[in-house]
Amino acid sequence: MTNKIFCLKVPKQHGERVRSALIKLKIFDQSHKIAHQDQFLLIPLVERPSPAVLAELKIPFEIVEAEVEPTVPAKERKPRNLTEALEDKLTPFELAIIPVSYDIVGDIAIIEIPEGLMHAQNLIAKAVFDVHPQIRVVAKKVGAVGGEFRVREAQVIAGETRTTTIHKEYGCRFKVDINKVYFSPRLATEHKRVASQVRPGETIVDMFAGIGPFSILIAKSMPIEKIYAIDKNPVAVEFLKENIKLNKVEGKVIPFLGDTKKIIETKLKNQADRVIMNLPHTAFEFLDSAISALKPVGGIIHYYEIGSEEQHDIFERAIERITSSAKKAGREIEILHKRIVRPYAPYEYQIAVDALLNSYIDINTK
Ligand SMILES: C[S@@+](CC[C@H](N)C(=O)[O-])C[C@H]1O[C@@H](n2cnc3c(N)ncnc32)[C@H](O)[C@@H]1O
């Protein structure tokens, strides 16, 4: 759609100077776009200016009537966030409690709807679609992440009725059912950080592999020997197998279904250069097992825990636990790196500690 309005036709090289001058003179029409015509610009005007005003421009010009496109009205622009999308639909109190962040897994948005906004969940879902045109499903969180498989239920509230999607992360594609397996897009940076430390030829044990975000990214980024990816959740292992094929890392990532302690004990002792232990609430219970998976010459453990702000040093307990298990196994230990991975709950954080465990200490020389 175009509108026929008065424009100032000026040579292109004077365009910016004239536009600024017209803004100062308050006759630049911001509701229409500047048009191009050969070597000239057609600058839209709010009215036909008087000769006195035009004299101030001091450049060659012509007044013409031309068809120009209107700029997009603010109302039709895509909202940048939920607050913008809902500002004329919710009360100020309601706007103050709408969630500021939510997870996007593939084309599914997973949002926590506060108790006081349940009545507005359809409006909120519509706002999510307006902010993210690529989203096809909006689901609301129901309950907390829990159980041995670390799964949280989500209920679809708008869009297509499905909970399965394909999530892309650093060039990998992960098929996932948000209701049946653990997966968090908030761990993407941590997956990448660990993957970037791996060296060619390594053997790795991913003790709590889920659908494979650590294992598959590593296998795709580096010519490793093998990654043994273990999980106890049968559905997660089915997705893991599908994702291995989807990302063409068959033969490099070896999936195992079962309890990680038993699988290491029976099949993977003394094999690994690196072990990943992403089960933050209870990883400490598996430290002896992780250490037994390392090669006798030593290796690196990526250990995760939930740390609280109330602790004097948020990393202290994790380091103590790794040190004590290493000592029990007769290994020396060096902490290579520690970091806060992400906020987990009020005053709580998921933390990561990378530890290098050296070869067995010769107790006769110590
Ligand atoms: C926090 S999730 C991590 C998944 C994955 N590493 C990631 O980054 O998305 C922990 C996983 O450990 C699995 N799990 C829990 N206990 C286990 C055990 N004893 N043996 C093997 N897997 C276990 C759960 O089923 C879950 O998939």
PDBQT file of the ligand as one rigid body, heavy atoms in Angstrom, charges set to zero:
ROOT
HETATM    1  C1  LIG A 401      20.492 -34.038  34.857  1.00  0.00    +0.000 C 
HETATM    2  S1  LIG A 401      20.171 -35.283  33.667  1.00  0.00    +0.000 S 
HETATM    3  C2  LIG A 401      21.531 -34.971  32.573  1.00  0.00    +0.000 C 
HETATM    4  C3  LIG A 401      21.301 -35.353  31.161  1.00  0.00    +0.000 C 
HETATM    5  C4  LIG A 401      22.350 -34.871  30.181  1.00  0.00    +0.000 C 
HETATM    6  N1  LIG A 401      23.707 -35.132  30.612  1.00  0.00    +0.000 N 
HETATM    7  C5  LIG A 401      22.188 -33.396  29.838  1.00  0.00    +0.000 C 
HETATM    8  O1  LIG A 401      23.106 -32.630  29.985  1.00  0.00    +0.000 OA
HETATM    9  O2  LIG A 401      21.086 -33.045  29.384  1.00  0.00    +0.000 OA
HETATM   10  C6  LIG A 401      20.659 -36.732  34.523  1.00  0.00    +0.000 C 
HETATM   11  C7  LIG A 401      20.373 -38.039  33.810  1.00  0.00    +0.000 C 
HETATM   12  O3  LIG A 401      20.904 -39.117  34.621  1.00  0.00    +0.000 OA
HETATM   13  C8  LIG A 401      20.043 -40.228  34.524  1.00  0.00    +0.000 C 
HETATM   14  N2  LIG A 401      20.308 -41.071  35.719  1.00  0.00    +0.000 N 
HETATM   15  C9  LIG A 401      19.954 -40.862  36.992  1.00  0.00    +0.000 A 
HETATM   16  N3  LIG A 401      20.449 -41.831  37.797  1.00  0.00    +0.000 NA
HETATM   17  C10 LIG A 401      21.165 -42.674  37.012  1.00  0.00    +0.000 A 
HETATM   18  C11 LIG A 401      21.927 -43.840  37.247  1.00  0.00    +0.000 A 
HETATM   19  N4  LIG A 401      22.055 -44.358  38.471  1.00  0.00    +0.000 N 
HETATM   20  N5  LIG A 401      22.535 -44.437  36.206  1.00  0.00    +0.000 NA
HETATM   21  C12 LIG A 401      22.405 -43.938  34.954  1.00  0.00    +0.000 A 
HETATM   22  N6  LIG A 401      21.696 -42.823  34.669  1.00  0.00    +0.000 NA
HETATM   23  C13 LIG A 401      21.087 -42.195  35.675  1.00  0.00    +0.000 A 
HETATM   24  C14 LIG A 401      18.654 -39.639  34.427  1.00  0.00    +0.000 C 
HETATM   25  O4  LIG A 401      17.759 -40.535  33.821  1.00  0.00    +0.000 OA
HETATM   26  C15 LIG A 401      18.904 -38.362  33.592  1.00  0.00    +0.000 C 
HETATM   27  O5  LIG A 401      18.677 -38.593  32.228  1.00  0.00    +0.000 OA
ENDROOT
TORSDOF 0
